[in-house]
Amino acid sequence: MKTPLEPSDRLTAFGNQLIEVHLWLREELTRLREGVDSYLDGHGERPRELRAHCLTFCSALSRHHTGEDDGAFPVLAEQFPELRPVLEELARDHHMVTGILRRLEELLGGLGAEMEPGPAEARRVRAELDGLSALLESHFVYEEKRIVAALNSLSAPSWKGSRPDFLLTTPPS
């Protein structure tokens, strides 16, 4: 991996880093869906591990979107005013994702209980995961098409010292 020598080289990577984070989030969601399917088929991890995996994924996705809403989007809106309608649409998607994550966490909380979930609960968990997956795929593709070039050309002096929250795949130290 090339180490940037100039500040402009470092800044150019932000859009590419966003794509990498989206790929990681897609992979984690796929792993979560596979784990839930396997558990519901009677072959997977115990409910406690599935719940922990879901909470970890939900936390990472929430941190990513909060970082965009509170950090990246205001900077982009200031430097690229023509992107404001796009950024507003992306923020609306974030709100919908938050609702799905909340419902998913509530549903998966039941997987950690003593009683096994019935077919109705299993279908609800799977439906929420399917909805989340469809929304995120559409959201990520749209976001990548509309803002990666702007991120790659962005001048954000406050980001020079460390990676902003929306580009993290592990919790900050």
Secondary structure, 3 states (H helix, E strand, C coil): CCCCCCHHHHHHHHHHHHHHHHHHHHHHHHHHHHHHHHHHCCCCCCHHHHHHHHHHHHHHHHHHHHHHHHHHHHHHHHHCHHHHHHHHHHHHHHHHHHHHHHHHHHHHHHHHCCCCCCHHHHHHHHHHHHHHHHHHHHHHHHHHHHHHHHHHHCCCHHHCCCCCHHHCCCCCC
